[in-house]
Amino acid sequence: SDALPERIGRYEVTAVIGEGAFGRVYRAFDPNAKREVAIKVPLNFVARADLRERFLREVQALAAIDQHPNVCPIY
């Protein structure tokens, strides 16, 4: 398994939450907002145009329902 990165941008990575077909999800801390966040990072093969488009559709679908109490906000 890949080593856990210390940071992704400004976010302080604390754990791997899970991994799926398109990416790995990390638990991290946002020092600016002082809150925990989840960051989904695409895997290398998302460079393929068809897979990249599917990943972007997933983000758009989640963002469209981010006002539901059982869905976390997407940024």
mmCIF file of the N, C-alpha and C atoms, coordinates in Angstrom:
data_MODEL
# 
_entry.id   MODEL 
# 
loop_
_atom_site.group_PDB 
_atom_site.id 
_atom_site.type_symbol 
_atom_site.label_atom_id 
_atom_site.label_alt_id 
_atom_site.label_comp_id 
_atom_site.label_asym_id 
_atom_site.label_entity_id 
_atom_site.label_seq_id 
_atom_site.pdbx_PDB_ins_code 
_atom_site.Cartn_x 
_atom_site.Cartn_y 
_atom_site.Cartn_z 
_atom_site.occupancy 
_atom_site.B_iso_or_equiv 
_atom_site.pdbx_formal_charge 
_atom_site.auth_seq_id 
_atom_site.auth_comp_id 
_atom_site.auth_asym_id 
_atom_site.auth_atom_id 
_atom_site.pdbx_PDB_model_num 
ATOM 1   N N  . SER A 1 1  ? 0.838   -1.187 0.000   1.00 0.00 ? 1  SER A N  1 
ATOM 2   C CA . SER A 1 1  ? 0.000   0.000  0.000   1.00 0.00 ? 1  SER A CA 1 
ATOM 3   C C  . SER A 1 1  ? 0.881   1.247  0.000   1.00 0.00 ? 1  SER A C  1 
ATOM 4   N N  . ASP A 1 2  ? 0.383   2.325  -0.596  1.00 0.00 ? 2  ASP A N  1 
ATOM 5   C CA . ASP A 1 2  ? 1.133   3.574  -0.645  1.00 0.00 ? 2  ASP A CA 1 
ATOM 6   C C  . ASP A 1 2  ? 1.238   4.179  0.747   1.00 0.00 ? 2  ASP A C  1 
ATOM 7   N N  . ALA A 1 3  ? 2.328   4.899  0.958   1.00 0.00 ? 3  ALA A N  1 
ATOM 8   C CA . ALA A 1 3  ? 2.521   5.583  2.234   1.00 0.00 ? 3  ALA A CA 1 
ATOM 9   C C  . ALA A 1 3  ? 1.488   6.702  2.379   1.00 0.00 ? 3  ALA A C  1 
ATOM 10  N N  . LEU A 1 4  ? 1.092   6.952  3.609   1.00 0.00 ? 4  LEU A N  1 
ATOM 11  C CA . LEU A 1 4  ? 0.133   8.012  3.907   1.00 0.00 ? 4  LEU A CA 1 
ATOM 12  C C  . LEU A 1 4  ? 0.821   9.367  3.744   1.00 0.00 ? 4  LEU A C  1 
ATOM 13  N N  . PRO A 1 5  ? 0.290   10.248 2.879   1.00 0.00 ? 5  PRO A N  1 
ATOM 14  C CA . PRO A 1 5  ? 0.900   11.571 2.754   1.00 0.00 ? 5  PRO A CA 1 
ATOM 15  C C  . PRO A 1 5  ? 0.654   12.384 4.025   1.00 0.00 ? 5  PRO A C  1 
ATOM 16  N N  . GLU A 1 6  ? 1.599   13.233 4.386   1.00 0.00 ? 6  GLU A N  1 
ATOM 17  C CA . GLU A 1 6  ? 1.410   14.095 5.555   1.00 0.00 ? 6  GLU A CA 1 
ATOM 18  C C  . GLU A 1 6  ? 0.404   15.195 5.272   1.00 0.00 ? 6  GLU A C  1 
ATOM 19  N N  . ARG A 1 7  ? 0.440   15.712 4.036   1.00 0.00 ? 7  ARG A N  1 
ATOM 20  C CA . ARG A 1 7  ? -0.430  16.817 3.653   1.00 0.00 ? 7  ARG A CA 1 
ATOM 21  C C  . ARG A 1 7  ? -0.910  16.626 2.226   1.00 0.00 ? 7  ARG A C  1 
ATOM 22  N N  . ILE A 1 8  ? -2.083  17.176 1.963   1.00 0.00 ? 8  ILE A N  1 
ATOM 23  C CA . ILE A 1 8  ? -2.579  17.354 0.603   1.00 0.00 ? 8  ILE A CA 1 
ATOM 24  C C  . ILE A 1 8  ? -2.990  18.813 0.560   1.00 0.00 ? 8  ILE A C  1 
ATOM 25  N N  . GLY A 1 9  ? -2.181  19.623 -0.116  1.00 0.00 ? 9  GLY A N  1 
ATOM 26  C CA . GLY A 1 9  ? -2.415  21.062 -0.074  1.00 0.00 ? 9  GLY A CA 1 
ATOM 27  C C  . GLY A 1 9  ? -2.294  21.550 1.349   1.00 0.00 ? 9  GLY A C  1 
ATOM 28  N N  . ARG A 1 10 ? -3.276  22.309 1.802   1.00 0.00 ? 10 ARG A N  1 
ATOM 29  C CA . ARG A 1 10 ? -3.229  22.825 3.173   1.00 0.00 ? 10 ARG A CA 1 
ATOM 30  C C  . ARG A 1 10 ? -3.731  21.815 4.197   1.00 0.00 ? 10 ARG A C  1 
ATOM 31  N N  . TYR A 1 11 ? -4.297  20.720 3.733   1.00 0.00 ? 11 TYR A N  1 
ATOM 32  C CA . TYR A 1 11 ? -4.937  19.746 4.623   1.00 0.00 ? 11 TYR A CA 1 
ATOM 33  C C  . TYR A 1 11 ? -3.925  18.793 5.246   1.00 0.00 ? 11 TYR A C  1 
ATOM 34  N N  . GLU A 1 12 ? -4.069  18.536 6.549   1.00 0.00 ? 12 GLU A N  1 
ATOM 35  C CA . GLU A 1 12 ? -3.198  17.630 7.293   1.00 0.00 ? 12 GLU A CA 1 
ATOM 36  C C  . GLU A 1 12 ? -3.852  16.251 7.300   1.00 0.00 ? 12 GLU A C  1 
ATOM 37  N N  . VAL A 1 13 ? -3.282  15.316 6.569   1.00 0.00 ? 13 VAL A N  1 
ATOM 38  C CA . VAL A 1 13 ? -3.860  13.985 6.406   1.00 0.00 ? 13 VAL A CA 1 
ATOM 39  C C  . VAL A 1 13 ? -3.630  13.163 7.672   1.00 0.00 ? 13 VAL A C  1 
ATOM 40  N N  . THR A 1 14 ? -4.706  12.516 8.146   1.00 0.00 ? 14 THR A N  1 
ATOM 41  C CA . THR A 1 14 ? -4.603  11.719 9.369   1.00 0.00 ? 14 THR A CA 1 
ATOM 42  C C  . THR A 1 14 ? -4.848  10.239 9.154   1.00 0.00 ? 14 THR A C  1 
ATOM 43  N N  . ALA A 1 15 ? -5.576  9.859  8.093   1.00 0.00 ? 15 ALA A N  1 
ATOM 44  C CA . ALA A 1 15 ? -5.872  8.444  7.880   1.00 0.00 ? 15 ALA A CA 1 
ATOM 45  C C  . ALA A 1 15 ? -6.436  8.214  6.488   1.00 0.00 ? 15 ALA A C  1 
ATOM 46  N N  . VAL A 1 16 ? -6.407  6.961  6.063   1.00 0.00 ? 16 VAL A N  1 
ATOM 47  C CA . VAL A 1 16 ? -7.123  6.538  4.859   1.00 0.00 ? 16 VAL A CA 1 
ATOM 48  C C  . VAL A 1 16 ? -8.490  6.052  5.322   1.00 0.00 ? 16 VAL A C  1 
ATOM 49  N N  . ILE A 1 17 ? -9.541  6.594  4.730   1.00 0.00 ? 17 ILE A N  1 
ATOM 50  C CA . ILE A 1 17 ? -10.901 6.174  5.061   1.00 0.00 ? 17 ILE A CA 1 
ATOM 51  C C  . ILE A 1 17 ? -11.301 4.982  4.203   1.00 0.00 ? 17 ILE A C  1 
ATOM 52  N N  . GLY A 1 18 ? -10.934 5.033  2.926   1.00 0.00 ? 18 GLY A N  1 
ATOM 53  C CA . GLY A 1 18 ? -11.297 3.955  2.027   1.00 0.00 ? 18 GLY A CA 1 
ATOM 54  C C  . GLY A 1 18 ? -10.704 4.160  0.651   1.00 0.00 ? 18 GLY A C  1 
ATOM 55  N N  . GLU A 1 19 ? -10.906 3.157  -0.185  1.00 0.00 ? 19 GLU A N  1 
ATOM 56  C CA . GLU A 1 19 ? -10.400 3.233  -1.551  1.00 0.00 ? 19 GLU A CA 1 
ATOM 57  C C  . GLU A 1 19 ? -11.408 2.555  -2.457  1.00 0.00 ? 19 GLU A C  1 
ATOM 58  N N  . GLY A 1 20 ? -11.672 3.175  -3.592  1.00 0.00 ? 20 GLY A N  1 
ATOM 59  C CA . GLY A 1 20 ? -12.623 2.623  -4.535  1.00 0.00 ? 20 GLY A CA 1 
ATOM 60  C C  . GLY A 1 20 ? -12.029 2.555  -5.922  1.00 0.00 ? 20 GLY A C  1 
ATOM 61  N N  . ALA A 1 21 ? -12.898 2.418  -6.902  1.00 0.00 ? 21 ALA A N  1 
ATOM 62  C CA . ALA A 1 21 ? -12.470 2.245  -8.281  1.00 0.00 ? 21 ALA A CA 1 
ATOM 63  C C  . ALA A 1 21 ? -11.738 3.467  -8.824  1.00 0.00 ? 21 ALA A C  1 
ATOM 64  N N  . PHE A 1 22 ? -12.112 4.650  -8.353  1.00 0.00 ? 22 PHE A N  1 
ATOM 65  C CA . PHE A 1 22 ? -11.544 5.870  -8.922  1.00 0.00 ? 22 PHE A CA 1 
ATOM 66  C C  . PHE A 1 22 ? -10.561 6.591  -8.030  1.00 0.00 ? 22 PHE A C  1 
ATOM 67  N N  . GLY A 1 23 ? -10.554 6.295  -6.762  1.00 0.00 ? 23 GLY A N  1 
ATOM 68  C CA . GLY A 1 23 ? -9.651  7.056  -5.916  1.00 0.00 ? 23 GLY A CA 1 
ATOM 69  C C  . GLY A 1 23 ? -9.587  6.552  -4.495  1.00 0.00 ? 23 GLY A C  1 
ATOM 70  N N  . ARG A 1 24 ? -8.763  7.217  -3.744  1.00 0.00 ? 24 ARG A N  1 
ATOM 71  C CA . ARG A 1 24 ? -8.579  6.928  -2.325  1.00 0.00 ? 24 ARG A CA 1 
ATOM 72  C C  . ARG A 1 24 ? -9.155  8.110  -1.553  1.00 0.00 ? 24 ARG A C  1 
ATOM 73  N N  . VAL A 1 25 ? -9.807  7.818  -0.434  1.00 0.00 ? 25 VAL A N  1 
ATOM 74  C CA . VAL A 1 25 ? -10.407 8.859  0.396   1.00 0.00 ? 25 VAL A CA 1 
ATOM 75  C C  . VAL A 1 25 ? -9.626  8.949  1.699   1.00 0.00 ? 25 VAL A C  1 
ATOM 76  N N  . TYR A 1 26 ? -9.192  10.154 2.015   1.00 0.00 ? 26 TYR A N  1 
ATOM 77  C CA . TYR A 1 26 ? -8.406  10.417 3.215   1.00 0.00 ? 26 TYR A CA 1 
ATOM 78  C C  . TYR A 1 26 ? -9.217  11.218 4.216   1.00 0.00 ? 26 TYR A C  1 
ATOM 79  N N  . ARG A 1 27 ? -8.987  10.967 5.500   1.00 0.00 ? 27 ARG A N  1 
ATOM 80  C CA . ARG A 1 27 ? -9.467  11.844 6.567   1.00 0.00 ? 27 ARG A CA 1 
ATOM 81  C C  . ARG A 1 27 ? -8.361  12.869 6.760   1.00 0.00 ? 27 ARG A C  1 
ATOM 82  N N  . ALA A 1 28 ? -8.752  14.126 6.868   1.00 0.00 ? 28 ALA A N  1 
ATOM 83  C CA . ALA A 1 28 ? -7.759  15.188 7.022   1.00 0.00 ? 28 ALA A CA 1 
ATOM 84  C C  . ALA A 1 28 ? -8.333  16.302 7.882   1.00 0.00 ? 28 ALA A C  1 
ATOM 85  N N  . PHE A 1 29 ? -7.466  17.201 8.281   1.00 0.00 ? 29 PHE A N  1 
ATOM 86  C CA . PHE A 1 29 ? -7.857  18.362 9.079   1.00 0.00 ? 29 PHE A CA 1 
ATOM 87  C C  . PHE A 1 29 ? -7.564  19.615 8.279   1.00 0.00 ? 29 PHE A C  1 
ATOM 88  N N  . ASP A 1 30 ? -8.553  20.497 8.199   1.00 0.00 ? 30 ASP A N  1 
ATOM 89  C CA . ASP A 1 30 ? -8.397  21.781 7.523   1.00 0.00 ? 30 ASP A CA 1 
ATOM 90  C C  . ASP A 1 30 ? -8.052  22.815 8.589   1.00 0.00 ? 30 ASP A C  1 
ATOM 91  N N  . PRO A 1 31 ? -6.788  23.261 8.665   1.00 0.00 ? 31 PRO A N  1 
ATOM 92  C CA . PRO A 1 31 ? -6.398  24.206 9.708   1.00 0.00 ? 31 PRO A CA 1 
ATOM 93  C C  . PRO A 1 31 ? -7.047  25.585 9.538   1.00 0.00 ? 31 PRO A C  1 
ATOM 94  N N  . ASN A 1 32 ? -7.433  25.949 8.322   1.00 0.00 ? 32 ASN A N  1 
ATOM 95  C CA . ASN A 1 32 ? -8.089  27.244 8.106   1.00 0.00 ? 32 ASN A CA 1 
ATOM 96  C C  . ASN A 1 32 ? -9.502  27.249 8.669   1.00 0.00 ? 32 ASN A C  1 
ATOM 97  N N  . ALA A 1 33 ? -10.263 26.199 8.389   1.00 0.00 ? 33 ALA A N  1 
ATOM 98  C CA . ALA A 1 33 ? -11.649 26.109 8.856   1.00 0.00 ? 33 ALA A CA 1 
ATOM 99  C C  . ALA A 1 33 ? -11.755 25.417 10.212  1.00 0.00 ? 33 ALA A C  1 
ATOM 100 N N  . LYS A 1 34 ? -10.635 24.841 10.661  1.00 0.00 ? 34 LYS A N  1 
ATOM 101 C CA . LYS A 1 34 ? -10.584 24.127 11.942  1.00 0.00 ? 34 LYS A CA 1 
ATOM 102 C C  . LYS A 1 34 ? -11.668 23.045 12.018  1.00 0.00 ? 34 LYS A C  1 
ATOM 103 N N  . ARG A 1 35 ? -11.662 22.167 10.994  1.00 0.00 ? 35 ARG A N  1 
ATOM 104 C CA . ARG A 1 35 ? -12.623 21.064 10.959  1.00 0.00 ? 35 ARG A CA 1 
ATOM 105 C C  . ARG A 1 35 ? -12.025 19.878 10.217  1.00 0.00 ? 35 ARG A C  1 
ATOM 106 N N  . GLU A 1 36 ? -12.608 18.706 10.503  1.00 0.00 ? 36 GLU A N  1 
ATOM 107 C CA . GLU A 1 36 ? -12.211 17.513 9.783   1.00 0.00 ? 36 GLU A CA 1 
ATOM 108 C C  . GLU A 1 36 ? -12.889 17.504 8.420   1.00 0.00 ? 36 GLU A C  1 
ATOM 109 N N  . VAL A 1 37 ? -12.169 16.975 7.433   1.00 0.00 ? 37 VAL A N  1 
ATOM 110 C CA . VAL A 1 37 ? -12.695 16.865 6.078   1.00 0.00 ? 37 VAL A CA 1 
ATOM 111 C C  . VAL A 1 37 ? -12.329 15.498 5.523   1.00 0.00 ? 37 VAL A C  1 
ATOM 112 N N  . ALA A 1 38 ? -13.014 15.111 4.461   1.00 0.00 ? 38 ALA A N  1 
ATOM 113 C CA . ALA A 1 38 ? -12.655 13.930 3.695   1.00 0.00 ? 38 ALA A CA 1 
ATOM 114 C C  . ALA A 1 38 ? -12.208 14.417 2.325   1.00 0.00 ? 38 ALA A C  1 
ATOM 115 N N  . ILE A 1 39 ? -11.105 13.875 1.840   1.00 0.00 ? 39 ILE A N  1 
ATOM 116 C CA . ILE A 1 39 ? -10.565 14.282 0.543   1.00 0.00 ? 39 ILE A CA 1 
ATOM 117 C C  . ILE A 1 39 ? -10.484 13.048 -0.342  1.00 0.00 ? 39 ILE A C  1 
ATOM 118 N N  . LYS A 1 40 ? -11.142 13.091 -1.490  1.00 0.00 ? 40 LYS A N  1 
ATOM 119 C CA . LYS A 1 40 ? -11.054 11.996 -2.454  1.00 0.00 ? 40 LYS A CA 1 
ATOM 120 C C  . LYS A 1 40 ? -10.047 12.377 -3.515  1.00 0.00 ? 40 LYS A C  1 
ATOM 121 N N  . VAL A 1 41 ? -9.017  11.557 -3.650  1.00 0.00 ? 41 VAL A N  1 
ATOM 122 C CA . VAL A 1 41 ? -7.945  11.811 -4.605  1.00 0.00 ? 41 VAL A CA 1 
ATOM 123 C C  . VAL A 1 41 ? -8.044  10.768 -5.714  1.00 0.00 ? 41 VAL A C  1 
ATOM 124 N N  . PRO A 1 42 ? -8.195  11.198 -6.970  1.00 0.00 ? 42 PRO A N  1 
ATOM 125 C CA . PRO A 1 42 ? -8.276  10.239 -8.070  1.00 0.00 ? 42 PRO A CA 1 
ATOM 126 C C  . PRO A 1 42 ? -6.999  9.410  -8.186  1.00 0.00 ? 42 PRO A C  1 
ATOM 127 N N  . LEU A 1 43 ? -7.161  8.147  -8.572  1.00 0.00 ? 43 LEU A N  1 
ATOM 128 C CA . LEU A 1 43 ? -6.011  7.305  -8.841  1.00 0.00 ? 43 LEU A CA 1 
ATOM 129 C C  . LEU A 1 43 ? -5.415  7.686  -10.185 1.00 0.00 ? 43 LEU A C  1 
ATOM 130 N N  . ASN A 1 44 ? -4.218  7.228  -10.455 1.00 0.00 ? 44 ASN A N  1 
ATOM 131 C CA . ASN A 1 44 ? -3.493  7.610  -11.675 1.00 0.00 ? 44 ASN A CA 1 
ATOM 132 C C  . ASN A 1 44 ? -4.257  7.340  -12.964 1.00 0.00 ? 44 ASN A C  1 
ATOM 133 N N  . PHE A 1 45 ? -5.024  6.243  -13.015 1.00 0.00 ? 45 PHE A N  1 
ATOM 134 C CA . PHE A 1 45 ? -5.679  5.895  -14.269 1.00 0.00 ? 45 PHE A CA 1 
ATOM 135 C C  . PHE A 1 45 ? -6.807  6.841  -14.638 1.00 0.00 ? 45 PHE A C  1 
ATOM 136 N N  . VAL A 1 46 ? -7.149  7.787  -13.773 1.00 0.00 ? 46 VAL A N  1 
ATOM 137 C CA . VAL A 1 46 ? -8.197  8.752  -14.097 1.00 0.00 ? 46 VAL A CA 1 
ATOM 138 C C  . VAL A 1 46 ? -7.728  9.683  -15.214 1.00 0.00 ? 46 VAL A C  1 
ATOM 139 N N  . ALA A 1 47 ? -6.473  9.557  -15.622 1.00 0.00 ? 47 ALA A N  1 
ATOM 140 C CA . ALA A 1 47 ? -5.986  10.326 -16.758 1.00 0.00 ? 47 ALA A CA 1 
ATOM 141 C C  . ALA A 1 47 ? -6.720  9.924  -18.039 1.00 0.00 ? 47 ALA A C  1 
ATOM 142 N N  . ARG A 1 48 ? -7.305  8.716  -18.065 1.00 0.00 ? 48 ARG A N  1 
ATOM 143 C CA . ARG A 1 48 ? -8.117  8.317  -19.213 1.00 0.00 ? 48 ARG A CA 1 
ATOM 144 C C  . ARG A 1 48 ? -9.340  9.215  -19.276 1.00 0.00 ? 48 ARG A C  1 
ATOM 145 N N  . ALA A 1 49 ? -9.634  9.747  -20.441 1.00 0.00 ? 49 ALA A N  1 
ATOM 146 C CA . ALA A 1 49 ? -10.720 10.715 -20.604 1.00 0.00 ? 49 ALA A CA 1 
ATOM 147 C C  . ALA A 1 49 ? -12.072 10.162 -20.146 1.00 0.00 ? 49 ALA A C  1 
ATOM 148 N N  . ASP A 1 50 ? -12.388 8.911  -20.492 1.00 0.00 ? 50 ASP A N  1 
ATOM 149 C CA . ASP A 1 50 ? -13.689 8.364  -20.120 1.00 0.00 ? 50 ASP A CA 1 
ATOM 150 C C  . ASP A 1 50 ? -13.822 8.207  -18.610 1.00 0.00 ? 50 ASP A C  1 
ATOM 151 N N  . LEU A 1 51 ? -12.760 7.798  -17.941 1.00 0.00 ? 51 LEU A N  1 
ATOM 152 C CA . LEU A 1 51 ? -12.802 7.639  -16.490 1.00 0.00 ? 51 LEU A CA 1 
ATOM 153 C C  . LEU A 1 51 ? -12.811 8.982  -15.783 1.00 0.00 ? 51 LEU A C  1 
ATOM 154 N N  . ARG A 1 52 ? -12.092 9.952  -16.348 1.00 0.00 ? 52 ARG A N  1 
ATOM 155 C CA . ARG A 1 52 ? -12.082 11.294 -15.773 1.00 0.00 ? 52 ARG A CA 1 
ATOM 156 C C  . ARG A 1 52 ? -13.488 11.896 -15.837 1.00 0.00 ? 52 ARG A C  1 
ATOM 157 N N  . GLU A 1 53 ? -14.174 11.713 -16.963 1.00 0.00 ? 53 GLU A N  1 
ATOM 158 C CA . GLU A 1 53 ? -15.531 12.230 -17.107 1.00 0.00 ? 53 GLU A CA 1 
ATOM 159 C C  . GLU A 1 53 ? -16.480 11.568 -16.110 1.00 0.00 ? 53 GLU A C  1 
ATOM 160 N N  . ARG A 1 54 ? -16.317 10.269 -15.888 1.00 0.00 ? 54 ARG A N  1 
ATOM 161 C CA . ARG A 1 54 ? -17.168 9.576  -14.919 1.00 0.00 ? 54 ARG A CA 1 
ATOM 162 C C  . ARG A 1 54 ? -16.927 10.101 -13.506 1.00 0.00 ? 54 ARG A C  1 
ATOM 163 N N  . PHE A 1 55 ? -15.654 10.336 -13.182 1.00 0.00 ? 55 PHE A N  1 
ATOM 164 C CA . PHE A 1 55 ? -15.304 10.887 -11.872 1.00 0.00 ? 55 PHE A CA 1 
ATOM 165 C C  . PHE A 1 55 ? -15.948 12.263 -11.692 1.00 0.00 ? 55 PHE A C  1 
ATOM 166 N N  . LEU A 1 56 ? -15.875 13.108 -12.719 1.00 0.00 ? 56 LEU A N  1 
ATOM 167 C CA . LEU A 1 56 ? -16.462 14.446 -12.640 1.00 0.00 ? 56 LEU A CA 1 
ATOM 168 C C  . LEU A 1 56 ? -17.986 14.390 -12.526 1.00 0.00 ? 56 LEU A C  1 
ATOM 169 N N  . ARG A 1 57 ? -18.623 13.426 -13.205 1.00 0.00 ? 57 ARG A N  1 
ATOM 170 C CA . ARG A 1 57 ? -20.083 13.265 -13.074 1.00 0.00 ? 57 ARG A CA 1 
ATOM 171 C C  . ARG A 1 57 ? -20.452 12.877 -11.646 1.00 0.00 ? 57 ARG A C  1 
ATOM 172 N N  . GLU A 1 58 ? -19.616 12.047 -11.010 1.00 0.00 ? 58 GLU A N  1 
ATOM 173 C CA . GLU A 1 58 ? -19.860 11.667 -9.614  1.00 0.00 ? 58 GLU A CA 1 
ATOM 174 C C  . GLU A 1 58 ? -19.829 12.899 -8.714  1.00 0.00 ? 58 GLU A C  1 
ATOM 175 N N  . VAL A 1 59 ? -18.830 13.751 -8.903  1.00 0.00 ? 59 VAL A N  1 
ATOM 176 C CA . VAL A 1 59 ? -18.717 14.981 -8.115  1.00 0.00 ? 59 VAL A CA 1 
ATOM 177 C C  . VAL A 1 59 ? -19.935 15.869 -8.337  1.00 0.00 ? 59 VAL A C  1 
ATOM 178 N N  . GLN A 1 60 ? -20.342 16.021 -9.586  1.00 0.00 ? 60 GLN A N  1 
ATOM 179 C CA . GLN A 1 60 ? -21.493 16.870 -9.898  1.00 0.00 ? 60 GLN A CA 1 
ATOM 180 C C  . GLN A 1 60 ? -22.775 16.315 -9.291  1.00 0.00 ? 60 GLN A C  1 
ATOM 181 N N  . ALA A 1 61 ? -22.958 15.008 -9.339  1.00 0.00 ? 61 ALA A N  1 
ATOM 182 C CA . ALA A 1 61 ? -24.160 14.394 -8.766  1.00 0.00 ? 61 ALA A CA 1 
ATOM 183 C C  . ALA A 1 61 ? -24.198 14.599 -7.255  1.00 0.00 ? 61 ALA A C  1 
ATOM 184 N N  . LEU A 1 62 ? -23.077 14.416 -6.596  1.00 0.00 ? 62 LEU A N  1 
ATOM 185 C CA . LEU A 1 62 ? -23.024 14.622 -5.148  1.00 0.00 ? 62 LEU A CA 1 
ATOM 186 C C  . LEU A 1 62 ? -23.235 16.087 -4.782  1.00 0.00 ? 62 LEU A C  1 
ATOM 187 N N  . ALA A 1 63 ? -22.656 16.975 -5.555  1.00 0.00 ? 63 ALA A N  1 
ATOM 188 C CA . ALA A 1 63 ? -22.815 18.402 -5.277  1.00 0.00 ? 63 ALA A CA 1 
ATOM 189 C C  . ALA A 1 63 ? -24.270 18.837 -5.428  1.00 0.00 ? 63 ALA A C  1 
ATOM 190 N N  . ALA A 1 64 ? -25.001 18.187 -6.310  1.00 0.00 ? 64 ALA A N  1 
ATOM 191 C CA . ALA A 1 64 ? -26.403 18.552 -6.537  1.00 0.00 ? 64 ALA A CA 1 
ATOM 192 C C  . ALA A 1 64 ? -27.299 18.192 -5.353  1.00 0.00 ? 64 ALA A C  1 
ATOM 193 N N  . ILE A 1 65 ? -26.862 17.250 -4.511  1.00 0.00 ? 65 ILE A N  1 
ATOM 194 C CA . ILE A 1 65 ? -27.692 16.840 -3.373  1.00 0.00 ? 65 ILE A CA 1 
ATOM 195 C C  . ILE A 1 65 ? -27.032 17.159 -2.032  1.00 0.00 ? 65 ILE A C  1 
ATOM 196 N N  . ASP A 1 66 ? -26.103 18.098 -2.028  1.00 0.00 ? 66 ASP A N  1 
ATOM 197 C CA . ASP A 1 66 ? -25.329 18.344 -0.809  1.00 0.00 ? 66 ASP A CA 1 
ATOM 198 C C  . ASP A 1 66 ? -26.129 19.008 0.306   1.00 0.00 ? 66 ASP A C  1 
ATOM 199 N N  . GLN A 1 67 ? -27.370 19.343 0.071   1.00 0.00 ? 67 GLN A N  1 
ATOM 200 C CA . GLN A 1 67 ? -28.185 19.941 1.128   1.00 0.00 ? 67 GLN A CA 1 
ATOM 201 C C  . GLN A 1 67 ? -28.924 18.893 1.959   1.00 0.00 ? 67 GLN A C  1 
ATOM 202 N N  . HIS A 1 68 ? -28.764 17.628 1.619   1.00 0.00 ? 68 HIS A N  1 
ATOM 203 C CA . HIS A 1 68 ? -29.417 16.555 2.358   1.00 0.00 ? 68 HIS A CA 1 
ATOM 204 C C  . HIS A 1 68 ? -28.658 16.301 3.656   1.00 0.00 ? 68 HIS A C  1 
ATOM 205 N N  . PRO A 1 69 ? -29.349 16.042 4.786   1.00 0.00 ? 69 PRO A N  1 
ATOM 206 C CA . PRO A 1 69 ? -28.660 15.850 6.071   1.00 0.00 ? 69 PRO A CA 1 
ATOM 207 C C  . PRO A 1 69 ? -27.747 14.623 6.118   1.00 0.00 ? 69 PRO A C  1 
ATOM 208 N N  . ASN A 1 70 ? -27.920 13.681 5.198   1.00 0.00 ? 70 ASN A N  1 
ATOM 209 C CA . ASN A 1 70 ? -27.083 12.478 5.179   1.00 0.00 ? 70 ASN A CA 1 
ATOM 210 C C  . ASN A 1 70 ? -25.942 12.544 4.167   1.00 0.00 ? 70 ASN A C  1 
ATOM 211 N N  . VAL A 1 71 ? -25.750 13.717 3.562   1.00 0.00 ? 71 VAL A N  1 
ATOM 212 C CA . VAL A 1 71 ? -24.696 13.895 2.560   1.00 0.00 ? 71 VAL A CA 1 
ATOM 213 C C  . VAL A 1 71 ? -23.790 15.020 3.001   1.00 0.00 ? 71 VAL A C  1 
ATOM 214 N N  . CYS A 1 72 ? -22.481 14.779 2.966   1.00 0.00 ? 72 CYS A N  1 
ATOM 215 C CA . CYS A 1 72 ? -21.539 15.834 3.343   1.00 0.00 ? 72 CYS A CA 1 
ATOM 216 C C  . CYS A 1 72 ? -21.380 16.826 2.191   1.00 0.00 ? 72 CYS A C  1 
ATOM 217 N N  . PRO A 1 73 ? -21.056 18.079 2.490   1.00 0.00 ? 73 PRO A N  1 
ATOM 218 C CA . PRO A 1 73 ? -20.864 19.078 1.433   1.00 0.00 ? 73 PRO A CA 1 
ATOM 219 C C  . PRO A 1 73 ? -19.669 18.720 0.540   1.00 0.00 ? 73 PRO A C  1 
ATOM 220 N N  . ILE A 1 74 ? -19.772 19.077 -0.721  1.00 0.00 ? 74 ILE A N  1 
ATOM 221 C CA . ILE A 1 74 ? -18.706 18.851 -1.695  1.00 0.00 ? 74 ILE A CA 1 
ATOM 222 C C  . ILE A 1 74 ? -18.131 20.215 -2.078  1.00 0.00 ? 74 ILE A C  1 
ATOM 223 N N  . TYR A 1 75 ? -16.813 20.329 -1.988  1.00 0.00 ? 75 TYR A N  1 
ATOM 224 C CA . TYR A 1 75 ? -16.140 21.585 -2.367  1.00 0.00 ? 75 TYR A CA 1 
ATOM 225 C C  . TYR A 1 75 ? -15.171 21.326 -3.486  1.00 0.00 ? 75 TYR A C  1 
# 
